[in-house]
Amino acid sequence: MGDHVFTEVPELTKVVPDFTLVKQVKTTSGVAKFVDITKEQVFDGKKIVLFGLPGAFTPTCSGQQLPGFEALYHEFREAGIDDIYCLSVNDTFVMNEWAIDQGLVNVKLLPDGSAQLAIKLGMDVRKDNLQFGIRCWRFAAVYDNGNLVKGFVEEGFGDNVEGDPYEVSKPDNVLEWVKGATFLNGEDEEGKHIELDISDSTDIKEKLG
């Protein structure tokens, strides 16, 4: 099958399909176990920002996009967003180490090791030119109860493309749109406080506490 290259920016799937990702977590007693992360846990009844990127520990992802969303997390919540998730085609062990390396407290990481969710969202691309295999194209999106409200997909989508576009999916660009969004129905309340057992920040908070 040949490379797929689009002259126009592709659209994200309008409704998040069902998915189940697997994450390794540690209990408070230090026992490691695998848990499922489902669409219902992440999206149901919530206003979510999801952003996808090519890979953990890569320059733009580690130096700009992920720390940018982490830094603006509380501003997103004040604007009515319930939580922020980061999607990458990496296994749970890589994503867990990345969370520690980044000192994450707020943004939650979604390990999409088999590219299941990236494919279902229509954001999968091949990066065989870098020997990365299947990866997620860089994007950000705002969802209300699993329904796409606004997508921020970088231009140049395609397989084995040169370069790594990073403009429309920048955190401050997404935040600016959210602050002026009408889908919040004029609500002045902050985002809901969400505590999940799958939170990347659990161990870090305990160590800092």
PANUSE-867679 format. One record per residue: residue number from 1; residue in three letters; x, y negated, z of N, C-alpha, C in turn. Coordinates in nm, 4 decimals, m for minus. Layout:
BEGIN
[NUM, ALA, [X, Y, Z], [X, Y, Z], [X, Y, Z]];
...
//
This chain:
BEGIN
[1, MET, [0.0851, 0.1194, 0.0000], [0.0000, 0.0000, 0.0000], [0.0882, m0.1237, 0.0000]];
[2, GLY, [0.0565, m0.2199, m0.0850], [0.1391, m0.3390, m0.0964], [0.1179, m0.4371, 0.0165]];
[3, ASP, [0.2057, m0.5372, 0.0221], [0.1927, m0.6399, 0.1230], [0.0642, m0.7185, 0.1023]];
[4, HIS, [0.0007, m0.7630, 0.2131], [m0.1144, m0.8517, 0.1985], [m0.0703, m0.9922, 0.2351]];
[5, VAL, [m0.0853, m1.0818, 0.1374], [m0.0464, m1.2210, 0.1551], [m0.1654, m1.3079, 0.1182]];
[6, PHE, [m0.2006, m1.4023, 0.2030], [m0.3176, m1.4855, 0.1814], [m0.2758, m1.6276, 0.1456]];
[7, THR, [m0.3429, m1.6834, 0.0459], [m0.3166, m1.8224, 0.0110], [m0.3907, m1.9158, 0.1060]];
[8, GLU, [m0.4959, m1.8645, 0.1722], [m0.5699, m1.9425, 0.2699], [m0.5523, m1.8787, 0.4076]];
[9, VAL, [m0.5744, m1.9585, 0.5099], [m0.5633, m1.9064, 0.6456], [m0.6781, m1.8087, 0.6705]];
[10, PRO, [m0.6493, m1.6850, 0.7125], [m0.7562, m1.5868, 0.7364], [m0.8374, m1.6233, 0.8602]];
[11, GLU, [m0.9593, m1.5736, 0.8645], [m1.0453, m1.5992, 0.9791], [m1.0387, m1.4835, 1.0771]];
[12, LEU, [m1.0441, m1.5164, 1.2030], [m1.0531, m1.4150, 1.3066], [m1.1904, m1.3480, 1.3025]];
[13, THR, [m1.1968, m1.2244, 1.3500], [m1.3243, m1.1564, 1.3632], [m1.4170, m1.2394, 1.4519]];
[14, LYS, [m1.5419, m1.2542, 1.4076], [m1.6355, m1.3439, 1.4767], [m1.6729, m1.2959, 1.6163]];
[15, VAL, [m1.6800, m1.1657, 1.6341], [m1.7134, m1.1079, 1.7642], [m1.6029, m1.0096, 1.8012]];
[16, VAL, [m1.5523, m1.0188, 1.9216], [m1.4466, m0.9277, 1.9651], [m1.5022, m0.7857, 1.9693]];
[17, PRO, [m1.4409, m0.6926, 1.8950], [m1.4880, m0.5537, 1.8980], [m1.4495, m0.4869, 2.0300]];
[18, ASP, [m1.5102, m0.3738, 2.0562], [m1.4710, m0.2968, 2.1742], [m1.3258, m0.2528, 2.1618]];
[19, PHE, [m1.2553, m0.2544, 2.2721], [m1.1170, m0.2086, 2.2735], [m1.0828, m0.1578, 2.4124]];
[20, THR, [m0.9797, m0.0758, 2.4183], [m0.9257, m0.0308, 2.5461], [m0.7744, m0.0326, 2.5355]];
[21, LEU, [m0.7104, m0.1190, 2.6116], [m0.5654, m0.1247, 2.6180], [m0.5205, m0.0613, 2.7491]];
[22, VAL, [m0.3962, m0.0192, 2.7537], [m0.3438, 0.0478, 2.8726], [m0.2318, m0.0345, 2.9341]];
[23, LYS, [m0.2417, m0.0560, 3.0647], [m0.1425, m0.1364, 3.1357], [m0.0945, m0.0617, 3.2596]];
[24, GLN, [0.0353, m0.0694, 3.2845], [0.0871, m0.0136, 3.4091], [0.0869, m0.1229, 3.5157]];
[25, VAL, [0.0326, m0.0903, 3.6323], [0.0306, m0.1844, 3.7438], [0.0868, m0.1142, 3.8667]];
[26, LYS, [0.1222, m0.1937, 3.9660], [0.1656, m0.1398, 4.0940], [0.0670, m0.1809, 4.2012]];
[27, THR, [0.0260, m0.0850, 4.2823], [m0.0636, m0.1151, 4.3928], [0.0145, m0.1867, 4.5022]];
[28, THR, [m0.0573, m0.2384, 4.6006], [0.0093, m0.3096, 4.7097], [0.1012, m0.2179, 4.7893]];
[29, SER, [0.0771, m0.0860, 4.7784], [0.1649, 0.0099, 4.8479], [0.2842, 0.0504, 4.7622]];
[30, GLY, [0.2924, m0.0072, 4.6407], [0.4074, 0.0185, 4.5551], [0.3928, 0.1353, 4.4609]];
[31, VAL, [0.2748, 0.1936, 4.4540], [0.2513, 0.3072, 4.3648], [0.2186, 0.2562, 4.2246]];
[32, ALA, [0.2905, 0.3064, 4.1228], [0.2654, 0.2669, 3.9851], [0.1583, 0.3559, 3.9245]];
[33, LYS, [0.0670, 0.2937, 3.8492], [m0.0367, 0.3722, 3.7829], [m0.0796, 0.2993, 3.6559]];
[34, PHE, [m0.1408, 0.3757, 3.5653], [m0.1933, 0.3176, 3.4423], [m0.3417, 0.2873, 3.4611]];
[35, VAL, [m0.3832, 0.1703, 3.4109], [m0.5236, 0.1315, 3.4151], [m0.5665, 0.0862, 3.2770]];
[36, ASP, [m0.6952, 0.0969, 3.2515], [m0.7504, 0.0520, 3.1240], [m0.7911, m0.0947, 3.1329]];
[37, ILE, [m0.7695, m0.1662, 3.0236], [m0.8191, m0.3027, 3.0092], [m0.9203, m0.2994, 2.8957]];
[38, THR, [m1.0439, m0.3375, 2.9223], [m1.1498, m0.3290, 2.8227], [m1.2023, m0.4674, 2.7839]];
[39, LYS, [m1.2764, m0.4685, 2.6759], [m1.3400, m0.5930, 2.6309], [m1.4280, m0.6506, 2.7412]];
[40, GLU, [m1.5018, m0.5638, 2.8088], [m1.5939, m0.6109, 2.9121], [m1.5199, m0.6832, 3.0240]];
[41, GLN, [m1.4060, m0.6305, 3.0652], [m1.3293, m0.6930, 3.1729], [m1.2792, m0.8312, 3.1346]];
[42, VAL, [m1.2356, m0.8447, 3.0104], [m1.1699, m0.9675, 2.9682], [m1.2689, m1.0747, 2.9243]];
[43, PHE, [m1.3723, m1.0347, 2.8494], [m1.4543, m1.1340, 2.7800], [m1.5971, m1.1515, 2.8325]];
[44, ASP, [m1.6573, m1.0481, 2.8874], [m1.8002, m1.0556, 2.9175], [m1.8335, m1.1650, 3.0178]];
[45, GLY, [m1.9251, m1.2530, 2.9777], [m1.9730, m1.3589, 3.0653], [m1.8728, m1.4685, 3.0937]];
[46, LYS, [m1.7660, m1.4771, 3.0150], [m1.6590, m1.5735, 3.0422], [m1.6233, m1.6548, 2.9188]];
[47, LYS, [m1.5677, m1.7708, 2.9445], [m1.5109, m1.8559, 2.8398], [m1.3592, m1.8379, 2.8451]];
[48, ILE, [m1.3056, m1.7795, 2.7390], [m1.1675, m1.7326, 2.7395], [m1.0868, m1.7976, 2.6272]];
[49, VAL, [m0.9628, m1.8313, 2.6566], [m0.8659, m1.8636, 2.5526], [m0.7756, m1.7422, 2.5357]];
[50, LEU, [m0.7688, m1.6931, 2.4130], [m0.6794, m1.5826, 2.3796], [m0.5803, m1.6324, 2.2762]];
[51, PHE, [m0.4518, m1.6076, 2.3009], [m0.3541, m1.6401, 2.1969], [m0.2680, m1.5184, 2.1687]];
[52, GLY, [m0.2352, m1.5016, 2.0410], [m0.1539, m1.3894, 1.9981], [m0.0230, m1.4379, 1.9402]];
[53, LEU, [0.0799, m1.3555, 1.9520], [0.2121, m1.3955, 1.9058], [0.2922, m1.2738, 1.8601]];
[54, PRO, [0.4009, m1.2959, 1.7875], [0.4751, m1.1848, 1.7269], [0.5435, m1.0896, 1.8241]];
[55, GLY, [0.5902, m1.1382, 1.9385], [0.6564, m1.0432, 2.0254], [0.7113, m1.1027, 2.1534]];
[56, ALA, [0.7099, m1.0228, 2.2586], [0.7699, m1.0635, 2.3855], [0.9191, m1.0878, 2.3676]];
[57, PHE, [0.9701, m1.1827, 2.4417], [1.1123, m1.2160, 2.4455], [1.1644, m1.2787, 2.3159]];
[58, THR, [1.0776, m1.3063, 2.2186], [1.1222, m1.3733, 2.0968], [1.1259, m1.5243, 2.1203]];
[59, PRO, [1.2065, m1.5985, 2.0434], [1.2377, m1.7381, 2.0782], [1.1180, m1.8316, 2.0964]];
[60, THR, [1.0321, m1.8447, 1.9944], [0.9203, m1.9387, 2.0050], [0.8191, m1.8923, 2.1085]];
[61, CYS, [0.7964, m1.7616, 2.1142], [0.6991, m1.7061, 2.2086], [0.7422, m1.7300, 2.3533]];
[62, SER, [0.8706, m1.7064, 2.3803], [0.9226, m1.7205, 2.5168], [0.9574, m1.8634, 2.5527]];
[63, GLY, [0.9997, m1.9411, 2.4539], [1.0465, m2.0757, 2.4822], [0.9409, m2.1830, 2.4731]];
[64, GLN, [0.8294, m2.1541, 2.4019], [0.7307, m2.2592, 2.3805], [0.5865, m2.2153, 2.4089]];
[65, GLN, [0.5371, m2.1159, 2.3330], [0.3938, m2.0895, 2.3380], [0.3466, m2.0353, 2.4731]];
[66, LEU, [0.4064, m1.9266, 2.5210], [0.3640, m1.8706, 2.6496], [0.3861, m1.9679, 2.7653]];
[67, PRO, [0.5052, m2.0251, 2.7820], [0.5214, m2.1204, 2.8933], [0.4346, m2.2443, 2.8780]];
[68, GLY, [0.4009, m2.2798, 2.7532], [0.3136, m2.3948, 2.7320], [0.1740, m2.3703, 2.7852]];
[69, PHE, [0.1188, m2.2529, 2.7586], [m0.0138, m2.2199, 2.8109], [m0.0101, m2.2032, 2.9630]];
[70, GLU, [0.0979, m2.1469, 3.0133], [0.1112, m2.1330, 3.1587], [0.1108, m2.2701, 3.2255]];
[71, ALA, [0.1831, m2.3651, 3.1687], [0.1934, m2.4993, 3.2274], [0.0603, m2.5740, 3.2244]];
[72, LEU, [m0.0217, m2.5485, 3.1228], [m0.1481, m2.6209, 3.1071], [m0.2680, m2.5417, 3.1598]];
[73, TYR, [m0.2422, m2.4316, 3.2251], [m0.3498, m2.3423, 3.2690], [m0.4568, m2.4155, 3.3508]];
[74, HIS, [m0.4140, m2.4921, 3.4482], [m0.5117, m2.5573, 3.5360], [m0.5900, m2.6666, 3.4625]];
[75, GLU, [m0.5307, m2.7281, 3.3628], [m0.6050, m2.8252, 3.2820], [m0.7121, m2.7541, 3.1991]];
[76, PHE, [m0.6804, m2.6354, 3.1484], [m0.7813, m2.5575, 3.0771], [m0.8966, m2.5212, 3.1705]];
[77, ARG, [m0.8644, m2.4831, 3.2930], [m0.9697, m2.4465, 3.3869], [m1.0556, m2.5677, 3.4234]];
[78, GLU, [m0.9929, m2.6815, 3.4402], [m1.0695, m2.8028, 3.4699], [m1.1619, m2.8392, 3.3545]];
[79, ALA, [m1.1243, m2.7989, 3.2332], [m1.2060, m2.8264, 3.1151], [m1.3147, m2.7218, 3.0946]];
[80, GLY, [m1.3185, m2.6181, 3.1811], [m1.4258, m2.5198, 3.1754], [m1.3867, m2.3818, 3.1280]];
[81, ILE, [m1.2588, m2.3593, 3.0981], [m1.2123, m2.2275, 3.0561], [m1.1904, m2.1398, 3.1790]];
[82, ASP, [m1.2377, m2.0145, 3.1718], [m1.2280, m1.9251, 3.2867], [m1.0915, m1.8588, 3.2994]];
[83, ASP, [m1.0289, m1.8251, 3.1878], [m0.8985, m1.7606, 3.1956], [m0.8293, m1.7654, 3.0600]];
[84, ILE, [m0.6993, m1.7373, 3.0618], [m0.6175, m1.7392, 2.9406], [m0.5431, m1.6067, 2.9310]];
[85, TYR, [m0.5495, m1.5447, 2.8132], [m0.4831, m1.4176, 2.7883], [m0.3885, m1.4296, 2.6695]];
[86, CYS, [m0.2781, m1.3571, 2.6773], [m0.1779, m1.3531, 2.5714], [m0.1711, m1.2119, 2.5153]];
[87, LEU, [m0.1846, m1.1992, 2.3839], [m0.1824, m1.0698, 2.3157], [m0.0529, m1.0533, 2.2372]];
[88, SER, [0.0112, m0.9388, 2.2540], [0.1316, m0.9089, 2.1763], [0.1407, m0.7590, 2.1520]];
[89, VAL, [0.1926, m0.7216, 2.0357], [0.2095, m0.5796, 2.0027], [0.3390, m0.5306, 2.0678]];
[90, ASN, [0.3295, m0.5113, 2.1965], [0.4389, m0.4566, 2.2775], [0.3785, m0.3640, 2.3818]];
[91, ASP, [0.4552, m0.2662, 2.4277], [0.4027, m0.1754, 2.5284], [0.3988, m0.2425, 2.6652]];
[92, THR, [0.3308, m0.1794, 2.7576], [0.3071, m0.2387, 2.8894], [0.4364, m0.2623, 2.9677]];
[93, PHE, [0.5381, m0.1777, 2.9488], [0.6630, m0.1955, 3.0225], [0.7358, m0.3217, 2.9771]];
[94, VAL, [0.7366, m0.3457, 2.8456], [0.7971, m0.4675, 2.7921], [0.7199, m0.5901, 2.8406]];
[95, MET, [0.5870, m0.5821, 2.8358], [0.5058, m0.6970, 2.8756], [0.5192, m0.7263, 3.0241]];
[96, ASN, [0.5303, m0.6218, 3.1056], [0.5481, m0.6427, 3.2493], [0.6809, m0.7119, 3.2788]];
[97, GLU, [0.7863, m0.6699, 3.2101], [0.9166, m0.7330, 3.2292], [0.9148, m0.8770, 3.1793]];
[98, TRP, [0.8414, m0.9017, 3.0725], [0.8308, m1.0374, 3.0183], [0.7604, m1.1290, 3.1184]];
[99, ALA, [0.6562, m1.0782, 3.1836], [0.5845, m1.1572, 3.2846], [0.6784, m1.1971, 3.3975]];
[100, ILE, [0.7626, m1.1035, 3.4403], [0.8584, m1.1327, 3.5468], [0.9607, m1.2348, 3.4996]];
[101, ASP, [1.0113, m1.2140, 3.3783], [1.1115, m1.3042, 3.3220], [1.0577, m1.4466, 3.3097]];
[102, GLN, [0.9288, m1.4584, 3.2757], [0.8667, m1.5894, 3.2575], [0.8153, m1.6485, 3.3892]];
[103, GLY, [0.8143, m1.5695, 3.4954], [0.7607, m1.6172, 3.6220], [0.6125, m1.6487, 3.6143]];
[104, LEU, [0.5379, m1.5690, 3.5391], [0.3956, m1.5962, 3.5187], [0.3174, m1.5863, 3.6486]];
[105, VAL, [0.2268, m1.6789, 3.6675], [0.1356, m1.6769, 3.7808], [m0.0085, m1.6804, 3.7323]];
[106, ASN, [m0.0336, m1.7405, 3.6179], [m0.1700, m1.7657, 3.5729], [m0.2101, m1.6915, 3.4459]];
[107, VAL, [m0.1363, m1.7079, 3.3385], [m0.1699, m1.6417, 3.2124], [m0.1562, m1.4908, 3.2275]];
[108, LYS, [m0.2521, m1.4160, 3.1755], [m0.2500, m1.2700, 3.1813], [m0.2067, m1.2138, 3.0456]];
[109, LEU, [m0.1255, m1.1097, 3.0492], [m0.0725, m1.0497, 2.9278], [m0.1507, m0.9244, 2.8899]];
[110, LEU, [m0.1793, m0.9117, 2.7595], [m0.2481, m0.7945, 2.7072], [m0.1501, m0.7127, 2.6238]];
[111, PRO, [m0.1059, m0.5955, 2.6729], [m0.0136, m0.5115, 2.5971], [m0.0871, m0.4334, 2.4896]];
[112, ASP, [m0.0631, m0.4665, 2.3642], [m0.1316, m0.4052, 2.2507], [m0.0322, m0.3176, 2.1752]];
[113, GLY, [0.0217, m0.2184, 2.2448], [0.1337, m0.1410, 2.1931], [0.1100, m0.0730, 2.0604]];
[114, SER, [m0.0124, m0.0326, 2.0321], [m0.0449, 0.0331, 1.9059], [m0.1105, m0.0619, 1.8061]];
[115, ALA, [m0.1105, m0.1908, 1.8355], [m0.1696, m0.2948, 1.7495], [m0.3204, m0.2758, 1.7326]];
[116, GLN, [m0.3821, m0.2054, 1.8261], [m0.5258, m0.1786, 1.8165], [m0.6085, m0.3069, 1.8085]];
[117, LEU, [m0.5852, m0.3979, 1.9024], [m0.6663, m0.5188, 1.9074], [m0.6268, m0.6166, 1.7975]];
[118, ALA, [m0.4986, m0.6270, 1.7685], [m0.4539, m0.7157, 1.6602], [m0.5203, m0.6773, 1.5287]];
[119, ILE, [m0.5293, m0.5467, 1.5016], [m0.5928, m0.4990, 1.3789], [m0.7417, m0.5303, 1.3799]];
[120, LYS, [m0.8077, m0.5073, 1.4924], [m0.9519, m0.5315, 1.4998], [m0.9862, m0.6795, 1.4863]];
[121, LEU, [m0.8947, m0.7656, 1.5280], [m0.9168, m0.9104, 1.5151], [m0.8788, m0.9620, 1.3775]];
[122, GLY, [m0.8169, m0.8771, 1.2950], [m0.7734, m0.9188, 1.1623], [m0.6450, m0.9974, 1.1625]];
[123, MET, [m0.5657, m0.9842, 1.2691], [m0.4436, m1.0616, 1.2841], [m0.3163, m0.9779, 1.2726]];
[124, ASP, [m0.3274, m0.8550, 1.2256], [m0.2097, m0.7696, 1.2122], [m0.1325, m0.8006, 1.0840]];
[125, VAL, [m0.0021, m0.8040, 1.0947], [0.0860, m0.8222, 0.9794], [0.2050, m0.7284, 0.9953]];
[126, ARG, [0.2699, m0.7003, 0.8852], [0.3920, m0.6200, 0.8900], [0.5131, m0.7125, 0.8894]];
[127, LYS, [0.6088, m0.6794, 0.9740], [0.7344, m0.7530, 0.9782], [0.8510, m0.6551, 0.9599]];
[128, ASP, [0.8375, m0.5721, 0.8567], [0.9424, m0.4739, 0.8286], [1.0717, m0.5407, 0.7842]];
[129, ASN, [1.0614, m0.6635, 0.7333], [1.1825, m0.7356, 0.6932], [1.2727, m0.7637, 0.8130]];
[130, LEU, [1.2145, m0.7640, 0.9331], [1.2914, m0.7808, 1.0573], [1.2986, m0.6510, 1.1364]];
[131, GLN, [1.2464, m0.5422, 1.0765], [1.2390, m0.4119, 1.1421], [1.1556, m0.4161, 1.2699]];
[132, PHE, [1.0528, m0.5017, 1.2677], [0.9607, m0.5125, 1.3806], [0.8390, m0.4226, 1.3642]];
[133, GLY, [0.8131, m0.3731, 1.2408], [0.6922, m0.2957, 1.2172], [0.5685, m0.3842, 1.2182]];
[134, ILE, [0.4571, m0.3300, 1.2689], [0.3327, m0.4065, 1.2762], [0.3390, m0.5016, 1.3953]];
[135, ARG, [0.3032, m0.6255, 1.3708], [0.2990, m0.7260, 1.4771], [0.1722, m0.8093, 1.4655]];
[136, CYS, [0.1519, m0.8959, 1.5614], [0.0375, m0.9877, 1.5608], [0.0804, m1.1213, 1.5027]];
[137, TRP, [m0.0010, m1.1739, 1.4122], [0.0230, m1.3079, 1.3609], [m0.0050, m1.4096, 1.4699]];
[138, ARG, [0.0653, m1.5214, 1.4666], [0.0494, m1.6212, 1.5725], [m0.0840, m1.6956, 1.5566]];
[139, PHE, [m0.1610, m1.6964, 1.6648], [m0.2904, m1.7636, 1.6638], [m0.3301, m1.7984, 1.8069]];
[140, ALA, [m0.4322, m1.8799, 1.8181], [m0.5016, m1.9025, 1.9450], [m0.6499, m1.9085, 1.9122]];
[141, ALA, [m0.7330, m1.8783, 2.0103], [m0.8770, m1.8782, 1.9869], [m0.9511, m1.9013, 2.1168]];
[142, VAL, [m1.0692, m1.9600, 2.1037], [m1.1573, m1.9830, 2.2178], [m1.2807, m1.8945, 2.2000]];
[143, TYR, [m1.3147, m1.8191, 2.3043], [m1.4284, m1.7274, 2.2992], [m1.5264, m1.7582, 2.4115]];
[144, ASP, [m1.6532, m1.7420, 2.3808], [m1.7593, m1.7525, 2.4809], [m1.8339, m1.6199, 2.4819]];
[145, ASN, [m1.8177, m1.5434, 2.5895], [m1.8820, m1.4129, 2.6028], [m1.8457, m1.3200, 2.4866]];
[146, GLY, [m1.7208, m1.3261, 2.4424], [m1.6738, m1.2393, 2.3354], [m1.7035, m1.2881, 2.1953]];
[147, ASN, [m1.7704, m1.4018, 2.1834], [m1.8011, m1.4604, 2.0527], [m1.7018, m1.5718, 2.0208]];
[148, LEU, [m1.6461, m1.5672, 1.9002], [m1.5486, m1.6677, 1.8601], [m1.6144, m1.8041, 1.8474]];
[149, VAL, [m1.5588, m1.9026, 1.9164], [m1.6087, m2.0396, 1.9075], [m1.5183, m2.1233, 1.8182]];
[150, LYS, [m1.3874, m2.1050, 1.8323], [m1.2917, m2.1819, 1.7529], [m1.1618, m2.1036, 1.7387]];
[151, GLY, [m1.1113, m2.0962, 1.6163], [m0.9850, m2.0289, 1.5914], [m0.8762, m2.1261, 1.5502]];
[152, PHE, [m0.7549, m2.0975, 1.5917], [m0.6377, m2.1785, 1.5565], [m0.5325, m2.0823, 1.5004]];
[153, VAL, [m0.5433, m2.0511, 1.3715], [m0.4567, m1.9524, 1.3084], [m0.3495, m2.0245, 1.2276]];
[154, GLU, [m0.2256, m1.9857, 1.2489], [m0.1159, m2.0494, 1.1768], [m0.1223, m2.0181, 1.0275]];
[155, GLU, [m0.0769, m2.1122, 0.9463], [m0.0757, m2.0945, 0.8017], [0.0352, m1.9977, 0.7610]];
[156, GLY, [0.0241, m1.9483, 0.6388], [0.1277, m1.8621, 0.5835], [0.1104, m1.7162, 0.6158]];
[157, PHE, [m0.0091, m1.6771, 0.6627], [m0.0364, m1.5400, 0.7025], [m0.0006, m1.4404, 0.5916]];
[158, GLY, [0.0708, m1.3357, 0.6270], [0.1032, m1.2318, 0.5301], [0.2100, m1.1391, 0.5836]];
[159, ASP, [0.2331, m1.0319, 0.5084], [0.3346, m0.9355, 0.5470], [0.4740, m0.9833, 0.5092]];
[160, ASN, [0.5675, m0.9603, 0.5988], [0.7101, m0.9837, 0.5719], [0.7403, m1.1260, 0.5253]];
[161, VAL, [0.6666, m1.2219, 0.5816], [0.6892, m1.3616, 0.5439], [0.8145, m1.4138, 0.6141]];
[162, GLU, [0.8762, m1.5105, 0.5523], [0.9918, m1.5748, 0.6131], [0.9441, m1.6830, 0.7095]];
[163, GLY, [1.0173, m1.7045, 0.8144], [0.9833, m1.8112, 0.9078], [0.8781, m1.7673, 1.0086]];
[164, ASP, [0.8498, m1.8570, 1.1020], [0.7566, m1.8297, 1.2119], [0.6774, m1.9561, 1.2411]];
[165, PRO, [0.5709, m1.9823, 1.1619], [0.4938, m2.1065, 1.1788], [0.4395, m2.1215, 1.3204]];
[166, TYR, [0.4493, m2.2435, 1.3720], [0.3962, m2.2706, 1.5060], [0.3547, m2.4165, 1.5120]];
[167, GLU, [0.2276, m2.4425, 1.4851], [0.1768, m2.5787, 1.4849], [0.0352, m2.5839, 1.5411]];
[168, VAL, [m0.0607, m2.5230, 1.4714], [m0.2008, m2.5377, 1.5110], [m0.2332, m2.4634, 1.6403]];
[169, SER, [m0.1579, m2.3588, 1.6727], [m0.1880, m2.2804, 1.7921], [m0.1147, m2.3288, 1.9166]];
[170, LYS, [m0.0561, m2.4469, 1.9102], [0.0120, m2.5012, 2.0270], [m0.0870, m2.5266, 2.1406]];
[171, PRO, [m0.0472, m2.5012, 2.2645], [m0.1380, m2.5159, 2.3782], [m0.2032, m2.6536, 2.3888]];
[172, ASP, [m0.1265, m2.7599, 2.3669], [m0.1847, m2.8927, 2.3809], [m0.2888, m2.9207, 2.2732]];
[173, ASN, [m0.2707, m2.8612, 2.1556], [m0.3681, m2.8760, 2.0478], [m0.4983, m2.8052, 2.0832]];
[174, VAL, [m0.4867, m2.6856, 2.1388], [m0.6048, m2.6100, 2.1802], [m0.6760, m2.6814, 2.2951]];
[175, LEU, [m0.5984, m2.7311, 2.3913], [m0.6572, m2.8008, 2.5065], [m0.7320, m2.9259, 2.4627]];
[176, GLU, [m0.6764, m2.9982, 2.3683], [m0.7437, m3.1191, 2.3191], [m0.8802, m3.0845, 2.2605]];
[177, TRP, [m0.8864, m2.9740, 2.1855], [m1.0147, m2.9338, 2.1283], [m1.1121, m2.8926, 2.2387]];
[178, VAL, [m1.0632, m2.8144, 2.3353], [m1.1496, m2.7661, 2.4433], [m1.2102, m2.8827, 2.5206]];
[179, LYS, [m1.1312, m2.9849, 2.5467], [m1.1807, m3.0998, 2.6234], [m1.2941, m3.1714, 2.5520]];
[180, GLY, [m1.2964, m3.1635, 2.4197], [m1.4026, m3.2296, 2.3447], [m1.5093, m3.1346, 2.2947]];
[181, ALA, [m1.5047, m3.0096, 2.3387], [m1.5949, m2.9071, 2.2865], [m1.7359, m2.9239, 2.3389]];
[182, THR, [m1.8320, m2.8978, 2.2520], [m1.9731, m2.9059, 2.2910], [m2.0262, m2.7719, 2.3398]];
[183, PHE, [m1.9522, m2.6625, 2.3167], [m2.0034, m2.5316, 2.3563], [m2.0102, m2.5162, 2.5080]];
[184, LEU, [m1.9431, m2.6065, 2.5814], [m1.9495, m2.6027, 2.7270], [m2.0800, m2.6617, 2.7783]];
[185, ASN, [m2.1634, m2.7141, 2.6864], [m2.2970, m2.7632, 2.7201], [m2.2956, m2.8721, 2.8263]];
[186, GLY, [m2.1907, m2.9536, 2.8245], [m2.1851, m3.0643, 2.9170], [m2.1547, m3.0257, 3.0587]];
[187, GLU, [m2.1135, m2.9004, 3.0818], [m2.0853, m2.8567, 3.2176], [m1.9634, m2.9285, 3.2724]];
[188, ASP, [m1.9720, m2.9698, 3.3976], [m1.8604, m3.0375, 3.4623], [m1.7826, m2.9429, 3.5524]];
[189, GLU, [m1.8336, m2.8195, 3.5674], [m1.7697, m2.7274, 3.6594], [m1.6388, m2.6756, 3.6026]];
[190, GLU, [m1.5470, m2.6466, 3.6927], [m1.4244, m2.5815, 3.6508], [m1.4551, m2.4376, 3.6125]];
[191, GLY, [m1.3585, m2.3751, 3.5449], [m1.3742, m2.2357, 3.5093], [m1.3920, m2.1499, 3.6334]];
[192, LYS, [m1.4561, m2.0348, 3.6162], [m1.4768, m1.9425, 3.7271], [m1.3426, m1.8910, 3.7765]];
[193, HIS, [m1.3364, m1.8630, 3.9045], [m1.2145, m1.8036, 3.9601], [m1.2197, m1.6542, 3.9357]];
[194, ILE, [m1.1213, m1.6028, 3.8619], [m1.1213, m1.4623, 3.8245], [m1.0025, m1.3924, 3.8866]];
[195, GLU, [m1.0285, m1.2864, 3.9597], [m0.9222, m1.2038, 4.0147], [m0.9443, m1.0611, 3.9682]];
[196, LEU, [m0.8552, m1.0107, 3.8855], [m0.8644, m0.8735, 3.8378], [m0.7478, m0.7931, 3.8919]];
[197, ASP, [m0.7696, m0.6647, 3.9108], [m0.6613, m0.5777, 3.9557], [m0.5485, m0.5724, 3.8538]];
[198, ILE, [m0.5799, m0.6070, 3.7263], [m0.4798, m0.5990, 3.6200], [m0.3984, m0.7274, 3.6093]];
[199, SER, [m0.4188, m0.8206, 3.6997], [m0.3486, m0.9489, 3.6907], [m0.1975, m0.9297, 3.6925]];
[200, ASP, [m0.1314, m0.9962, 3.5979], [0.0145, m0.9913, 3.5922], [0.0769, m1.0609, 3.7118]];
[201, SER, [0.0001, m1.1483, 3.7755], [0.0581, m1.2331, 3.8788], [0.0547, m1.1698, 4.0175]];
[202, THR, [m0.0076, m1.0530, 4.0323], [m0.0296, m0.9955, 4.1654], [0.1019, m0.9775, 4.2427]];
[203, ASP, [0.1948, m0.9033, 4.1829], [0.3207, m0.8767, 4.2535], [0.3975, m1.0045, 4.2807]];
[204, ILE, [0.3980, m1.0967, 4.1843], [0.4731, m1.2208, 4.1994], [0.4165, m1.3037, 4.3142]];
[205, LYS, [0.2835, m1.3116, 4.3212], [0.2219, m1.3884, 4.4290], [0.2565, m1.3286, 4.5644]];
[206, GLU, [0.2574, m1.1965, 4.5737], [0.2891, m1.1316, 4.7008], [0.4325, m1.1616, 4.7408]];
[207, LYS, [0.5237, m1.1605, 4.6438], [0.6634, m1.1859, 4.6744], [0.6836, m1.3321, 4.7168]];
[208, LEU, [0.6073, m1.4222, 4.6524], [0.6211, m1.5639, 4.6869], [0.5535, m1.5943, 4.8191]];
[209, GLY, [0.4539, m1.5128, 4.8558], [0.3783, m1.5397, 4.9767], [0.4559, m1.5019, 5.1007]];
//
